[in-house]
Amino acid sequence: MIKPKNNVYRGYAIEKAGHGKRAVFRTIINEKEWSAITESEVKAAIDVWIDEGVEPQ
């Protein structure tokens, strides 16, 4: 089974760029690219944007 490269969380595509310690997770929130070191930080930012309407810093 082939694992997809992009992960979708609550309607937002999360892309993993790099590998190992140099991996960065990216998504587009409110037409702006946003990235973080861990996937959980990106998911938290998406949650805040959807639930509270606050754009992540």
C-alpha positions as CSV (number, residue, x, y, z in Angstrom):
1,M,0.0,0.0,0.0
2,I,1.4,3.4,-0.9
3,K,1.0,6.1,1.7
4,P,-0.1,9.5,0.3
5,K,2.4,12.4,0.6
6,N,-0.2,14.9,1.7
7,N,-2.3,14.6,4.8
8,V,-5.7,16.3,5.0
9,Y,-6.8,17.6,8.4
10,R,-10.2,19.2,8.7
11,G,-10.2,20.1,5.1
12,Y,-6.7,21.6,4.9
13,A,-3.9,19.7,3.2
14,I,-0.7,19.3,5.2
15,E,2.4,18.7,3.2
16,K,5.6,17.3,4.6
17,A,8.8,18.7,3.2
18,G,12.1,17.1,4.0
19,H,12.8,14.1,6.2
20,G,14.1,13.3,9.6
21,K,15.1,16.3,11.8
22,R,14.8,18.6,8.8
23,A,11.2,17.9,8.1
24,V,8.8,20.9,7.9
25,F,5.0,20.6,7.7
26,R,3.2,23.2,5.6
27,T,-0.4,24.2,5.0
28,I,-2.2,27.2,3.5
29,I,-4.5,29.0,6.0
30,N,-6.5,32.0,4.9
31,E,-4.6,32.1,1.6
32,K,-1.2,32.3,3.4
33,E,1.4,29.6,3.6
34,W,2.0,28.5,7.2
35,S,4.6,26.0,8.4
36,A,5.8,24.4,11.6
37,I,8.4,21.9,12.8
38,T,5.8,19.3,14.0
39,E,2.6,18.1,12.4
40,S,0.8,18.6,15.7
41,E,1.6,22.4,15.7
42,V,0.1,22.7,12.2
43,K,-3.0,20.8,13.3
44,A,-3.3,23.1,16.4
45,A,-3.1,26.1,14.2
46,I,-5.8,24.7,11.9
47,D,-8.0,24.0,14.9
48,V,-7.6,27.6,16.2
49,W,-8.4,29.0,12.8
50,I,-11.5,26.9,12.3
51,D,-12.8,27.1,15.9
52,E,-11.9,30.6,16.9
53,G,-11.3,32.4,13.6
54,V,-7.9,33.5,14.8
55,E,-5.1,33.4,12.2
56,P,-2.0,31.6,13.6
57,Q,1.2,33.7,14.2
